[in-house]
Amino acid sequence: MPGRGVERPNSVLREVVMVVESEQEVDPEEVDRSVRQLRAELKGLDVVSVATVASAAVPVGAKGVDPSSLSTLLITLSATGGVFTVLTKTVVDWLARHASARRISVTIDGDTIVLEKGSAQERSALIDAYIRHHEVE
């Protein structure tokens, strides 16, 4: 089940679900290219896996979303070592660099945060609180 810790010998793994919502007027090929770039960046982190999954769910707070504008990634990571913090900051940086992306919903343990382009200060405070809530020490 997404977001639940999965015990494995010598480690606990966690699953994070990310739903990338693109601007509606963006070409689907551009959306696909951008999400592949995000996936490649996430694979470069200290994560166990990053997989693309079929998106059937609409992000929290979304209204009238075209399903073709959504892309979903399932990331499996170790519950230790600050990996979640690095993952979240990578997503925020990616979002700031990609005009085609409108927002990204990040769900872990059934708790979702919606990251949108906006005030860096507000976004930073929200992200810090979310990370503190889910970081395993």
N, C-alpha and C positions, 0 to 999 in steps of 0.2 A: 504494500500500500504506500503511495507516495507520501514522503515526509516522515515516515516512521523509521526509527533506528532498526537496523538489521544487524544482529550479532553474527560476527564471523570470528574465527579463531584469531586472537590477539588484536582485534579491532572492532569498532562499532561503525557501521556505515549509515549514512543518512541520504535520503533522496530529496532533491529540490526540483520543483517543477517551475519552468519559466515559460510564460506565454508572451510572445513578442507581437504587439499590435502595430501594424504599419499605417501610415496615412492612406486614406482610401484612394486617392488619385495616383498613387505610385504603381508603376508597372510591376506585375507579379514576379517577373524575372529579377527585377532590382531587389524586391523583398527577399527572394530566395538567395540571391548573392550576398545580401547584407547578413542574413541569418547564418549562412555558411561561414561568413567571417567571424561572427560572434562565436559560433560553435568551435572554430579553430582556435580562437583566443582562449576559450574556456578549457579546451583540451590541453593547452599549453600550461595550465595551472596544475597544482598537485591534487588532481581529482582522479577518481577511479574510472569514471566513464562519462561521456556526454552522448546522448542519443536523441535523434529527432523522432517525435511521435506524432501520430495523427491528432489534430486538434478538433475536438467536438465541443469543448466547453468555451463559453464566452467569459472573458475576464470580469471580475467584480467591478461594478460601476459602469460597464460598457453599455451603450445604447445604440441599437441598430448597427451592430458590427457585421461587416461582410466576412463570412468564414474564410474566404480566400486571403484576407488581410492578416490572418493569424498564423503564427508558427509556434510550435511547442517543443521545448527541449526538456529532457529528463537528465539531471546531473546527479551522479552518485559520488559522494565524497566521504572522507574520513571525518568523524565527529570531533577530532582533536586537531591541534596545531594551528588554529586560526584560519583554516582553509575557507570557511564560510565568509569571513571578513574580506579576504582577498577576492573571492568570487563576486561578492556584492559590489565591491569597489570597481572591479573590472567591468561589470555590467553597466554601472553608472557612467564610467568613462566611455564605453562603447555607445551608449545611448546619446551622449553629448556629441559624438562624432558622426552620427548617422541621421541625416535629415529625413530619410524614409521611415524611420521608426517613430512611432507616436508615444508609445508607453510599453513598459514591461512589467508583468505581474510575476512576483516571485513568491512561491508557496513552499513552506517547510512546516512540517508537523501540523498541517491544517490551518496555519496562520499565513495570510497573504498580505504582501505590501505591494502597492502599485507605484512604480517609479515613472515619473513623467518629467518632461523638460520643464524647468521652472527655476525658481530661486535656488541658487546653490546652497545658501545658508539653511533654508527650510528643508531642502532635500537631505542635507548632511545630518541635521538633527534627527530627522525621521529615520534615516538609515542607521545611525548610531544606536538609537533606541531599539530598533528591530534586531540588529546584530547582537547587542547585549542580551536580549531576550532569548536568542537561539544559540549563542556560542557556548560550547561545552569546554569546561576547563579541566 
